[in-house]
Amino acid sequence: MLPAIAPGEQVLVVCGIEPAIGDVVLFRFEDRIGVHRVATRSDSWLMTWGDANALPDEPILPTCVIGALRNTRPAQRSLYRSLLLRLLAPPSAPAALVTRRVRLAYHLRALWRRGPLVFAGAVFRAVVRRLG
């Protein structure tokens, strides 16, 4: 969670509270424990995003939150993050749709890293499949 939490830094976890957007939370995801900042939330899910990560995590249930960390540095404001959150995770969207969008964003990012031609070819094939 750099730069908000340095490796080896002691933190205080407060359990049993409802985390707000911007809070750093400790949560369970599948068989792992994560520490990320709450980026957005709805009544039925919340989305976390590590400060140093390029993309957000898949949405989790509020019951997966173990606690919120106190006395952490605030997140830097980012237009990129704000726009991506509006696209991927509007609060009215169901968790399944948000999960599909986040997975697609990770897939597109992996294709882009393989090169612009690979990315363009994959997008072209996807469009042809949808139209055909």
C-alpha positions in Angstrom: 0.0 0.0 0.0 2.8 2.4 -0.8 2.9 5.3 -0.3 0.2 5.3 2.3 1.7 2.5 4.3 5.4 1.7 4.3 6.7 -1.9 4.5 7.1 -2.9 8.2 5.0 0.1 9.4 2.7 -0.7 12.3 -1.0 0.0 11.7 -4.1 0.1 13.9 -7.0 -1.9 12.5 -10.5 -1.0 13.8 -13.0 -3.8 13.4 -16.7 -3.6 13.2 -17.1 -0.2 11.5 -18.6 0.6 8.1 -15.7 1.8 5.9 -16.1 5.0 3.9 -14.8 5.8 0.5 -11.1 6.7 0.9 -10.6 4.4 4.0 -7.9 1.8 3.8 -9.4 -1.6 4.7 -8.2 -5.1 5.6 -10.3 -7.6 3.7 -10.6 -11.3 2.7 -10.7 -12.1 -1.0 -11.0 -15.8 -1.9 -8.1 -17.3 0.1 -6.0 -14.2 0.6 -5.9 -11.1 2.8 -5.7 -7.7 1.2 -5.0 -4.1 2.3 -6.4 -1.6 -0.1 -8.3 1.7 -0.2 -12.1 1.7 -0.7 -12.5 3.4 -4.1 -16.3 3.2 -4.5 -19.2 1.3 -3.0 -22.9 0.5 -3.3 -25.4 -1.0 -0.9 -24.3 -4.6 -1.9 -20.6 -4.3 -2.7 -17.5 -2.2 -2.4 -14.5 -1.8 -4.7 -11.0 -1.5 -3.4 -7.9 -0.2 -5.2 -4.3 -0.3 -4.1 -2.6 3.1 -4.3 0.2 1.8 -6.4 -2.0 -0.4 -8.7 -3.0 0.7 -12.2 -6.4 -1.0 -12.0 -9.0 -1.6 -9.2 -9.7 -5.0 -7.6 -12.9 -6.9 -8.3 -15.8 -5.9 -6.1 -16.2 -7.6 -2.7 -19.0 -8.0 -0.3 -19.1 -5.7 2.7 -19.0 -8.9 4.9 -15.4 -9.6 3.6 -14.1 -6.5 5.3 -12.2 -7.3 8.5 -11.5 -3.7 9.6 -10.4 -0.3 8.6 -6.9 1.1 9.2 -6.5 4.3 11.1 -4.0 7.1 10.7 -3.0 6.4 7.1 -2.0 9.0 4.6 -4.8 10.3 2.3 -4.8 9.1 -1.3 -3.7 11.5 -4.1 -6.5 12.7 -6.3 -6.3 11.4 -9.8 -8.4 12.2 -12.9 -7.5 8.8 -14.4 -8.9 6.9 -11.3 -12.0 9.0 -11.2 -12.9 8.5 -14.9 -12.1 4.8 -14.7 -14.3 4.3 -11.7 -17.2 6.0 -13.4 -16.8 3.7 -16.4 -16.2 0.4 -14.5 -18.2 0.8 -11.3 -21.2 3.1 -11.2 -22.8 2.6 -7.7 -26.1 1.4 -9.3 -24.4 -1.4 -11.2 -24.7 -5.0 -9.9 -21.6 -6.7 -8.6 -21.5 -9.2 -11.5 -21.4 -6.5 -14.1 -18.7 -4.6 -12.3 -16.7 -7.8 -12.0 -16.9 -8.5 -15.7 -15.8 -4.9 -16.5 -12.8 -5.1 -14.2 -11.8 -8.5 -15.7 -12.1 -7.0 -19.2 -9.9 -4.0 -18.2 -7.2 -6.4 -16.9 -7.4 -8.4 -20.1 -7.2 -5.3 -22.3 -4.2 -4.1 -20.3 -2.4 -7.4 -20.7 -3.1 -7.3 -24.5 -1.7 -3.7 -24.7 1.5 -4.8 -22.9 2.0 -7.4 -25.7 2.1 -4.5 -28.2 -0.3 -2.2 -30.0 -0.6 -4.5 -33.0 -1.6 -7.5 -30.8 -4.1 -5.2 -29.1 -5.6 -3.9 -32.3 -5.9 -7.4 -33.7 -7.7 -8.6 -30.7 -10.1 -5.7 -30.7 -10.7 -6.2 -34.4 -11.4 -9.9 -34.0 -13.8 -9.2 -31.1 -15.7 -6.6 -33.2 -16.0 -9.0 -36.1 -17.3 -11.8 -33.8 -19.9 -9.4 -32.4 -21.1 -8.3 -35.8 -20.8 -11.7 -37.5 
